[in-house]
């Protein structure tokens, strides 16, 4: 058997250095648009967003192809795959010179991106030549091929000035093609391929190569690499034009200055591998993220002028990062990014030695996608905010999120490993000298170590009282969360009245953004309770509502507040939307199966009332100086005899005292359950269940409509019926929806969730048709009240549908688990069905919450494109018709999954085949 000790040292060295040089050439080609793209932008008169798409397109191809190339390398060997990739990239780069339109250039850029896939090939090929103790350094040396980006920054500007951008592409293509030929002749097949050929063993199936991807840590590494590599690629592409526009330098100076980032971010990767081998990858990752947080914060600070009112008069000063300070900061940022890239890949050959290509390909693909997504995001942020430093603001959020996730994951692992020791420690270190066994856990109070809700004696004696206390503390916290989430639905309608000159489309963006951030946070929040505990997380999540509440209160007082600040505050309102997932998960742990449904209905239904409360309360409190001098001065609305004061800031400030009371109540009154654990891998099975995805569609039709209509209803009513003061009545819609959800669950229990859902979508279709009719005759005196009544009908139907769709999920999974896992006994089937039902419930709620973004945005886009919301409403009608067909075809027709169950002709749990 061939071992690494038998490998020829010369072959090993040639494999490493040929791969490193080849990767350097590929990377130089992959980032070629960072220089030639500036000239192409001028020639084709591209916008910032179009330029971001252009420079990001090769990154997209190079990222997506990495997974496939990694698998092929594991199967066929890097010596065969690497030259093919290089030649394909060279051909596409040469053909780029024949592109004359933006579309042709984008198509050519897709082919150029093939060169970026070489990373996955090289990682798998090089790792097979080295033992574990030296892989970190070897892969670090190979990864230093990122220096190709710096080569392009240094050399391409001079070639561009001399021969044009077409000359750059032709020369880079020729060098890459020569490199492919040289690579083939100087390298040999790696030891794994040689051994496989000697023994005649077949290559592993591509499907088996993918089995390692089910591990959650692979995806966490992918996020880390999204920052250390994706952000590196993005900045390599973005910095030249950033420097030209911000500091006014020429293209040669911009390229050389940008290379001060690309160079250390590349060549020090080898040093990062050495540090990871010597001190550990975790230590290197911590330093990478900590320094990244500091550097991106400094870089994100925009130029500002301050005026301080001092004792002797105003003192004015200006803050702005100069070009020298900028260069030093990006050098430091690039240096630590290089260390981080090596640290991430230190793990892969050690933990996944047989799947380096597949795992390395996936991590590289996600990281590479950062190089595609981020430049586009940079361009969009420039267009939206008008601030060049907005790109570093985005990176600050990304690196901070990566640091927190890594730290909390490590702490969770350490706490689990030392759980017994930690439970035995005193509450305060001062008590350690007199702490004994009898004192262990005596003061822990909030942690329920013995929790048996299914034990009737335990439940009756103490369990019910504890569970109900947690429920009644949770409900107002969730109500406040919904109130803060939807506060924009009222505030945006009043912004023009107090002097803000935003367009209708910009106002609909503000109404829509809390929906998308809340939906994204729901996915994240659904995993938080098992990690932090329900008591701590509810407290933290409730306190977080202070940020948007106070921010809104201050922002609306100054008409000069930039639109970008409102965009950020709108996104932060999504913190309230995310709380639903963690709140429902937390309460579900407290109640037995017989009372779980009612408890969750109360928590969700009364929590949904927050939407109605905000739309009822805010129009009242903004008309009075509720907080006196502390609340600030009012704005004057109207003119002449109709002039009236308006305290729009109260829309945010009014929630502050209630948030504080609720957060304190959660901390001092709620409990954590020690046994409340549900890992991601245990719940991830739902992604293989087709009914999970079907229910996402149906719940989007019900809850997505409820929350989307709630967000867009006030502004829609104001824009379509400007002569009617609709705000005093708007709260009735969400109120009807929330109450119908709480009060009609028995209908689904009696008739069957699928049948009720079918008729709900029929009713919603008629509701949309009614809205369209009254919008068509909106000049008539009765039109508004017809429009309003149709929306009340829609809200009522969504509430009934919210309850009925959730009723369907456990019934579906009881049948599906019995069919898919016939070997389980009855008790195990029940446990599996409950676990999957809970996971599907949380996931569908997250997906459906995107309705809070898409419905208001659809209104805004429709009005901007056609002058009215009718186009959006026709789209909603089409979606409801699809939901009717899906519900009937899959669940309610004769032979459908729930047909027999809902008509009592079969048990809800099918018996396994004998």
Protein Blocks (a to p, Z undefined) as FASTA:
>chain_A
ZZfklpcfklmmmmmmmmmmmmmmmmmmmmmmmmmmmmmmmmnopafklmmmmmmmmmmm
mmmmmmmmmmmmmmnopklmmmmmmmmmmmmmmmmmmpcbfklmmmmmmmmmmmmmmmmm
mmmmmmmmpcfklmmmmmmmmmmmmmmmmmmmmmmmmmmmmnojklmmmmmmmmmmmmmm
mmmmmpccdfklmmmmmnopacddfklmmmmmmpmklmmmmmmmmmmmmmmmmmmmmmmm
mmmmmnopafklmmmmmmmmmmmmmmmmmmmmmmmmmnopklmmmmmmmmmmmmmmmmmp
ccdddddddfkoccdddddddfklmmmmmmmmmmmmmmmmmmmmmmmmmmmmmlmmmmmm
mmmmmmmmmmmmmmmmmmmmmmmnopaklmmmmmmmmmmmmmmmmmmmmmmmmmmmmmmm
mmmpcfbfklmmmgcfklgoklnomacfbdcfklmklmmmmmmmmmmmmmmmmmmmmmmm
mmmmmmmmmmmmmmmmnopacdfklmmmmmmmmmmmmmmmmmmmmmmmmmnopklmmmmm
mmmmmmmmmmmmmmmmpmklcfklmmmmmmmmmmmmmmmmmmmmmmmmmpcfklmmmmmm
mmmmmmmmmmmmmmmmmmmmmmpcfklmmnopaddedehjlpccddfklmmmmmmmmmmm
mmmmmmmmmccdfklccdfklmmmmmmpmklmmmmmmmmmmmmmmmmmmmmmmmmmmmmm
mmbcfklmmmmmmmmmmmmmmmmmmmmmmnopklmmmmmmmmmmmmmmmmmmmmmmmmpm
klmmmmmmmmmmmmmmmmmmmmmmmmmmmmmmmmmmmmmmmmbcfklmmmmmmmmmmmmm
mmmmmmmmmmmmmmmmmmmmmmmmnopaklmmmmmmmmmmmmmmmmmmmmmmghiaklmm
mnopacfbdcddZZ
